[in-house]
């Protein structure tokens, strides 16, 4: 009984903590010319964890409240959309 209770509590806690927003969604939805796109959510989370203010200014989005919790989700989402972000970023480089 204790295992079943623990199994149901863990996903609820993870969902609650990650409800502050996915960094990948935040950065891609506010992407502009010249802003980081490839692994942008992961890079935003890492910059927030390290407290790198100059790197955070490159993004037009605020980092999530709990970037360490969001990091694995951002890595997965960034990998899933890599086929979309890589051509866009490459196209921006070639157009300069």
ZIRA-V441375 format. One record per residue. N is the residue number from 0. RES is the residue in one small letter. NEAR is the number of other C-alpha atoms within 8 Angstrom. Layout:
n:N res:RES near:NEAR
n:N res:RES near:NEAR
This chain:
n:0 res:x near:4
n:1 res:x near:5
n:2 res:x near:6
n:3 res:x near:7
n:4 res:x near:8
n:5 res:x near:8
n:6 res:x near:8
n:7 res:x near:8
n:8 res:x near:8
n:9 res:x near:8
n:10 res:x near:8
n:11 res:x near:8
n:12 res:x near:8
n:13 res:x near:9
n:14 res:x near:8
n:15 res:x near:8
n:16 res:x near:9
n:17 res:x near:11
n:18 res:x near:7
n:19 res:x near:9
n:20 res:x near:9
n:21 res:x near:13
n:22 res:x near:15
n:23 res:x near:13
n:24 res:x near:9
n:25 res:x near:12
n:26 res:x near:14
n:27 res:x near:9
n:28 res:x near:6
n:29 res:x near:8
n:30 res:x near:11
n:31 res:x near:5
n:32 res:x near:5
n:33 res:x near:5
n:34 res:x near:9
n:35 res:x near:10
n:36 res:x near:12
n:37 res:x near:9
n:38 res:x near:12
n:39 res:x near:13
n:40 res:x near:16
n:41 res:x near:13
n:42 res:x near:8
n:43 res:x near:13
n:44 res:x near:15
n:45 res:x near:10
n:46 res:x near:12
n:47 res:x near:12
n:48 res:x near:9
n:49 res:x near:6
n:50 res:x near:6
n:51 res:x near:9
n:52 res:x near:8
n:53 res:x near:6
n:54 res:x near:9
n:55 res:x near:12
n:56 res:x near:7
n:57 res:x near:8
n:58 res:x near:12
n:59 res:x near:9
n:60 res:x near:7
n:61 res:x near:7
n:62 res:x near:10
n:63 res:x near:11
n:64 res:x near:6
n:65 res:x near:9
n:66 res:x near:12
n:67 res:x near:8
n:68 res:x near:10
n:69 res:x near:13
n:70 res:x near:12
n:71 res:x near:8
n:72 res:x near:9
n:73 res:x near:13
n:74 res:x near:11
n:75 res:x near:8
n:76 res:x near:9
n:77 res:x near:14
n:78 res:x near:8
n:79 res:x near:7
n:80 res:x near:8
n:81 res:x near:10
n:82 res:x near:7
n:83 res:x near:7
n:84 res:x near:10
n:85 res:x near:10
n:86 res:x near:8
n:87 res:x near:9
n:88 res:x near:11
n:89 res:x near:8
n:90 res:x near:8
n:91 res:x near:10
n:92 res:x near:7
n:93 res:x near:6
n:94 res:x near:5
n:95 res:x near:4
